[in-house]
Amino acid sequence: MASYYIDTLFNQNFLEYASYVIKDRAIPHLNDGLKPVQRRILHSLFERDDGKFIKVANIVGHCMQYHPHGDASICSALVVLANKDMFIEKQGNFGNMYTGDEASAARYIECRLLPLARDVLYNPELTEYEPSYDGRSKEPVFFPAKIPVVLIMGAEGIAVGMSTKILPHNFNEVLDAMVQSLQGEVPVIYPDFPTGGLIDVSGYEDGNGRVLCRAKLDISDPKKIVIRELPFGQTTETLIDSIEKAVKKGKFKVASINDFTTDKVEIEIKLPRGVQAADVADSLYAFTECESSISVNLLVIKDKKPVQMSVAEVIRYQSEQLLSILERELLLEQSKLLEKLYARTLERIFIEERIYKAIETMKTRETVNRAVKDGFIPFAAELARPLTDDDVEMLLKIPIRRISLYDMNKAKKEIAEINARLRQIKALLKNLTGYAIDFIRGLKEKYGGLYPRRTEITRYSQVDVREVAQKNLKLRYDAETGYLGYGLQNGDVLLEMSDYDKILFMKKNGTYTIVNAPEKIFVDKGLLHCSLVDKDSMADTIYTLVYQTPDKKHVCIKRFTVEKFIIDKSYLFLPDGCKILLFTDRQSGFISVNYKPQPKMRVLEETFNIEDYHVKGYKAAGVRMTSKAIKNIKFSLKKKEKTPEEEGLLF
């Protein structure tokens, strides 16, 4: 029983929940680029629209009959949608996208539809509707959108097992891309953010991949840095907070930070004496939110399923949808005009030919209908279809006043205009692609000036924090206690580093370990070597080791490199039981060996060039250098130098 319950829970209930979250909450629909709550808000505005501003609270209340998740979620979604400045006109405090300030309460702010919403979304006669969650109302499945709203506004959502991150694109560039698609070309467009800034699109894969975003810095004054534009997804509050945290960690120094942002971004960073703006700029990009990498994933609902697409695919789909919508609109208009033409023709014949006179002597409804129908028999060739009872009823309802004031010239002119429009529609249906292109260009001419490109496209490499980090930490080693770290107060200073550096240390027991910049760690009293390591160049450093075998019969030399490692893991580079005689990280030089005098021994001193020995891995055994008893051993940079520079450790 328990197994059946669990199977039901996961196979039915959980899948239904996951499907609901994916399709009805988090992921936008491809056809109109909207999430359900956004669609319901716009539907409510279409229903309540009278050209005047409406309290947001009233729209929220109206929308609750369609959206089953409460007023708070509707209000926040409406504010976000209104701040896109595409479909909703704002009045009052809707917050500030630059500073992150929240909007006023719904009862204090007002909104109304912008004309663009009606031009590209609204057409009830072509919209498919479905019952609302309680079955009392009808709501649109999706709007017949004529432009790719999902690309212009962007979208972000997290569902069960998937997420979407669609960056906004420029209105004009998207329309131009639609024209290119209709002309058979493959368009390429890049994101454009309302907060401006800089963007590197080298990693942007047509709606997927990643982009690098940067704030736009003004460093014209060497004594201060002014942030004029924000990277996408950041506010002045989050940006200043990241700068303050970096300063507290000692990444760079500033004298003060002031935020003068209103309708334009202006964050002033004053620098201390002796610090130049150009020197701090890279640190801002490296250690703060002035630079961020954004991973993008263009996931939308298509045919009731989540589908990952590219920008070009979305534009091609939307272009085909535009052709379909325009065709349906033209056919609908044609149908209405034909019906209107038929009605006007009936009315003209009925009055001009005085058919109404035939009903003066009729006494029953049936005879009246028959008299009218018989009166139209001579004019059947002028009618698109036979007369129906409804047509007769419409004619009989014409007031006497209209008959007496009937203007034949005016009627003929109206019929001529209808026929002219019908011919025009027929021509447009034959050249639907050209009509669609003209429609798009008309939209661009009408609204394009409202949406200039704000984000500058450029190329730059991501700043490596290790390169710009200040090496203001002193790594000390206390030989008495065996501790190593930048948090020590006593001991010898081995090197200066930043907290992004990695440290390699080797011990006399023949092990090496690589650690992140240590504050304080125990490495024992036998520290042999300590240096900074760079993963990209560490294989270029060659270490030379001279050791004695456990039986003390041979002295071996080993040259090796350190290439692969796991942080905090120790590796053995000295064979078991051996004793280190000399160690150096010099890449070239000579080893001078003095032997203990023995009977019949002629050579008491010998010099070895370390470059004569092959470089191996750290696990390999060394090469036998000598079998004689050694008195002392020294390393020198030059051969036969009387006072050699000792660079290794002598034991």
Protein Blocks (a to p, Z undefined) as FASTA:
>chain_A
ZZmmmmmmmmmmmmmmmmmmmmmmmpccfklopafklmmmmmmmmmmpgoiacdfklmmm
mmmmmmcgbjklmmmmmmmmmmnommbccedjebjfknopacddfklpccdddfklmmmm
gcfklpccdddfkopaccdfbdcdfbdfklmnopadddehiacddddddfklmmmmmmmm
mnopacddddddfkgpaddfklpgghiajddddddddfkbmkbccdfbdcehiafklmmm
mmmmmmmnopaccfbdcdfbfkbccddddddehiafklmmmmmmmmmmkbccdddddddd
eehiacdddfklmmmmmmmmmmmmmmmmmmmmmmmmmmmmmmmmmmmmmmmnommmmmmm
pcbfklmmmmmmmmmmmmmmmpcbdcdfklmmmmmmpcfklmmmpcfklmmmmmmmmmmm
mmmmmmmmmmmmlmmmmmmmmmmmmmmmmmccfbdcdddddddfklmpccfbccdddfkn
opacjkbfgdcdfbdcdfkbccddddfkopacdddddfbdcebjadfbdcdddfklmmmp
ccddddddfklpaccddddddfbdcehiacdfbdghiacfbdcfbfbdcddddddddehi
ablbdcddfklpccddfkbccddfbfcdcfbdcddfbghifbacdfbdcZZ
